Amino acid sequence: MDATDADFAAVTDTNSLVLVDLWAPWCGPCRMVAPVLESLARRYAGAIKVVKVNVDDNPQIALAYDARSIPTLVFLRNGQAVDRVVGAQPEPALATKIDSLLSA
């Protein structure tokens, strides 16, 4: 799911764990992590929500989460950031992080 500065609050207003992918189309590592996030979204369907935010088009969100490097993955619970990962990570590492956050 894509989000913009205008609809971000509504999209992330959920009790579920939300994984926000702060990315840009010109970012090589962002393109590498995209299929990993798609796989994780399928794997954890119903347990997490994956939201993509293009930082070039939506600078307010990038600023709000202090995304100085991309990709930056921010994990939200009840609208609050609970964890983050900077840089492309392999699927097993991200799955471990998600499992940990879901069990917390």
C-alpha angles and dihedrals in degrees: 000000000000123000134193136201087263099052103025096104092051093045094050096040097111140110089232123095109268123205109202115199110204103197146143131216093239093054113103096198089048090057090048093053095044096083090045090055091047089053092048091048089056093043094050098034109156093016100066137019119221115208125184121208121188102217093202091059096034109039095160092067092046089051093046091055095039093238101181094158130031141258092043116170114201121191115211130192118185088350094304126111110246100170143352141202122203119204134016113311130187118255096252091055092049092045089053090051092049092047090051093050093046092053094047 
